[in-house]
Amino acid sequence: MLKYEIFINPKWLQKLEDDIWGDDYVPAVLKIAKNSYKIGLKYRGNVIRKKKKKSYNIIFRSPYLVDGAHEIHLNAEYDDISLSRNKLSLDFFNRIGVTSPHSKHVQLYMNGFCKGLYLELESFDQHLLKKRNLPDGPIIYATNYFANFSLFSPENELKTSLDEGYTIKYGNQKDLSFLEDFIEMINTFSNEEFEKEVGKYLDIENYLRWLAGVVCTQNFDGFIHNYALYLNSEINRFEITPWDYDGTWGRDLHGRKLDHDFVPINGYNTLTGRLLHIYPKKAKYKEILSSILDNEFSLGALEPIIEEQFQTLKPYIRTDPHINMNEEQFLKEKNVFLHFIKNRNSYLKKEMASL
């Protein structure tokens, strides 16, 4: 496992601590193996900023790009005792054909002190598009639960704008206009008009594969949050990609166990509801989900991947000052994954008839 060492002037570290919600980068140096890079460093995330083990956002300043990336995230995975749910989820999405950030675990040190195990995540940005040989195009993050493709919030309050809940990651404000047109169409067109027009805005098969991935991993927030939209300039349609998937595989984002049937087979948000109202789209979703349940989301496919992940992390558990368990306790968490996969798979196969 790679060792990442951050060296930072204590005054800049104190600046971060004085305002944990600040959004300004402070200067630091990141050393990986024999290479040193000048970076900008800040905290990232929401709930995690209040925890003892915080997550970090890093931008490279000199050089500007490292392995084709300008920005990376170091996630603490504090409330996930497996430290694995995010990585296993994003890897799963990639295997079912949905473009997702790559990730890897690292050991993080700061000014000589071990901060523990972290998950390095790619930033979903223009540099990722280039690395994947994807067409350039705007990227819009769903930054809160108002991003539910509706005119109303989840509490049924009228939104102040059609783009509420979204933030431009790459592009400019005018790129939101296409999204606003899309949301207006979703909410105002008749069934016949919607069926005719939706394919002009959305890569429908990509969306249905993403929907199947959210449903399988059971990310409760995944339908109205925890995703990004990428406007593929080659086809001029939105593609969707997941991010922030620690509340999955049988636990919620706080680490509490969830029943395997907590999220319904058809998910929930306005766009999904309208798509699955169209018979050919519903039939396509059933076809995609059925194939995934038989092949990618099964004990036979996932147990070896999960076992390898746990064995990789096991030797480093005791080095993390924020983990209060031994290797044996850590390995028991595998059973939560395996029971969830078995029960979730059976539940979804039974529910197929209700679609």
N, C-alpha and C positions, 0 to 999 in steps of 0.2 A: 504494500500500500504506500502511495506517495505521501511524503511529509511536506507540508506547506508551512513556511515560517514567515510570519509578518513581524516587521520591525517598525515601531511607531514611536515618535516622540511622546512622552507621557502627557505633555500639555494638550496634544491633539486627541489622545485617548480620553483625557478628562473632558474635552469639549464634547465628545460623543456621549459621555456619561451624563453631562450636565443637561443635555437635551436629547433624550432618546428618540424623540419624534422628529428631530431635525433631518433635513433632506440635503444638507451640504456635505460634499466629500471632503475628507481631510487627507493630507499627504502621508504616505507610508511606503514601505518597500516589501515586496513579496519575493521570497526565495523558494525556488522549486529545484531540487537537486543542486546542480552547480550554477544555475541561472538565477539572476536577480532582476526584478522589474520594478520600476517606479509606478505606483498605483494611487488611485483615489479610493478611499474606504468610507463606508457609512453602514449604519444598521438598515435592515430591511424587514418587511413583514408588518404585521399588525399586533396580534396577541403576543407573539414571540418577543417583542421588544420589552415586555414587562418581566420576562423570565431571566433567570440567572445566566442561562446559556443562550446567547442571542445569535441571530443570523446576520450575515454580512452581504453587502453588495460591493463588488470590486470593478473598477474600470482601469484599464491599462493606459498609462500616460506615456511611458517610454520603455519599450516601443509601444506604438499605438495598437498594434494587433499582436496577439500571441496565439499561435496555432489557429489563426484565422478568426479569433474572437477579440472583441474590444471590451466586452463586459461578461462577467461570470457572477454566479450567486453561490454563496456558501451557506447552506441550510443547516440549522442546528438539529432539526428533527426531534426537538425536545420532548414532545408529548407522544411520540411514537417509540415505544420501548424496543421495537425491532430495528429501528433506524432504517427501515427498508421499504416502507409502503410507497413512498414517493417514487423511488427508483423502479421498483417492481411494476408500478402502475404505468409509468412513462415508457418503460421497455415493452410492456404488454401492448400499449397503443401502437408503438412502432411495428410490432409483429402483426397486428391486425390491419395495417395499412394506413394508419393515421400519423402524419408527421408530428413528431414530439421531440422536445429537448433531450439530448443525451446527458447522462450523469455518471458520476463515479464517486466513491468514498475516499476521503483523504484524512490524514491526521493533521490537525491544525495546532500550531504553536504561535504564541504571541509574546514577543520580547523574552523568549526562552521558556515560557510557561506553557504547559500542555493545556489547550482549550477543549480537547476531545475529538471525537469522530464527527466529521461534517460531510455533507453531500454536496459536491460541486455540480451545479446545474448550468447548462448552456442558457444564455439569454435568447429568448425567441425574438430575433431582430433581423435586420437586413444582412448581417454577417452570417447568420445561420442559413438564410436563404441561399447565399452565395456558396457556402460550404456544401449544401445539399444539391447544388445545381438547379435551384428553383428560380422561376422568373421573379424579377424584382416586383415589389408592390407594397402598398401601405399595410401596416400591422396595427391593430387596435386591440387593446387589452380590456377585458371585462373586469373592472376593478372593484365593483361591489354588487350586491344582490339586486340592484335596479336593472342590471343587464339581463333581463328576462324576456326580451323580444316583445314586450307588451307596452301599452300606453299607461299601465298602472303598476305601482310597486307591488311586491308580495303582500303588503298590508292593505292593498286595494286603494291606495292613494294615487291621485292623478299625478303623473310625473311633470316636472317643470319644463323638460325638453325631451325630444325623442332620443337624444344621445346620452341621456343621464345614465350613469353607471359605467361609461366607457372613457378610456383615455388613449390618445394617440401615442403609440410607441415609436413608430417610424412613419413619417409622412407629415402632413400638416392638417390644419383644421378643415380645409375644403374636402379632404378625403372622408370626413364624417358625413358629408351630404349624401353619398351613396348609401351609407348605412341608415341614415334617417329615412331615405326613400324606401328602403327595404322594410324597415319597421312599420312605416305608414302602410305599405302594401299588405304586410302580414295582418294588420289589425283592421283594415277598412275594406279590403276586396272581398267580393262574394266568393263562394267555394269554386265556382267555375273560373272566375278571373284569377284567383289565387293559383289554381292548378296550372293555368296557362302561363302565368308570369313568374312563379317562384324559381324556375330553372334559369331565369335570366340573371338572378342575383346570387344563387347559391349552388355550390357543387353538392348536389343532393346525395350522391352515394358517399362522399366523404362525410357528410353530416350524419348519415345513417350509421356508418361505421363508428364514428365518434359516439353517437348515442348508444350503440351496443356496448362500447367500451365503458362508458359511464355507468350503464345499467349493470354490467357484470361486476365491476369493481365496487359498486355501490357508493359513489361519492355523492352524498346528499346535496352538497352545494354546487355540484358540477353542472347543473342545468341552468343556473342563474348567476354563475360566478365561476372562477377558476377555469377560464378558457381565454383564448385569444382568437381574433378573426384576422385572416390574411387575405387580402384582395389580390388574387393571382392575376397579374396583368395580361398574361397570355390568353386567358379565357374570360377575364373580367367578371369573375364570380368569387364569392367568399368561400374560403376553406376555414375549417375550425380545428383548433389544436388544444390539448389539455395542459394545465399547469397547476401546481399546488395540490397534490393528491395524497397528503399524509392521512386524511380521514377516509380510509378505504380498507378493503380486505377484512371486514368484520369489526372495525372500530371507527369511532367518530374522530373529529379533529382534536378532541380533548383526551383521546385515548380510551374512552369508555366503549364497552362492547355494544354492538348493534345486532339486533336479530337479522337473520339472513333474508327476511322478506320485508325489510324496512322501506326499501325503495321499490316502487312498482315497475313492471316490465316495460311500460310505455313512458317512464320518466315523467317529467313535468316541466313545461314552459310553453308559452303560447305558440312558438314556431313548431315544436314537436307535435303539439296537439293538432295543429292544422295539417301538417304533413301526413300524420297517421290517419287522418280523416279521408285521405285520398287512397282508394283501394290499391292501385299499383305501387304506391310508395310504401304502404303498409306491408304488402306482399314482399317487396324488396327488403324491408327491414327484417321480416321474419326469416327470409332466406339468409341474410347476412348473419343474424343472431344465431340461427340454427347451426350454421357452419362453424362459428366461433365457439359455441358450446360443445360441439363435437371435437374440435381440433385444438384451439388455443386456450380456452377456459375450461380445463379439465384437470383432474388430479394427475393423470398420466403426463400431461404436457407441463404442468406448473410445479409439481413436487420436486423434480430434479433442479429446477431453476432456483426455487426457494431454498432448498438444501444447500446448494452451492453458495448462495448469498449469505446464509447464516454462518457457514463454515469459514467464509472469507473474513467476516467481522469478528467472529468469536475470539481470536487471540488478542484483539485490541480493546475489548470491553473494559477490562480493568484499568486501562490507561486513561479512560475518560472520567474526569473528576465529577461529572454530573450524573453518572450512571451508578445507581445503588443496587447492583445485583451482580451475581457471579455468572460464569459461563453456563452452568446448568440451568439457572433460572432464565437466562437469555434464550437458550435453545428451546425451552418449553413454549415460547411464543409461536414457534412454528405450528403448533397444534391449532392455534387460533386461525391461522391462514388455511390450514388443510380442512378443518371442519367447515369453515365458511365456504370454501370453494365447492366442497362436496354438496353442502346443503343449498347453496345459492344456485348451483348448476341444476340440481333436481327441481328446485322451485321454479326457475325460469322455464325449464322444459315443460313443466305442467301448465304454466301460465300461457304458453304459446297458443293454446286453443282459444284463449280469451281475446286475443288480438283481432 
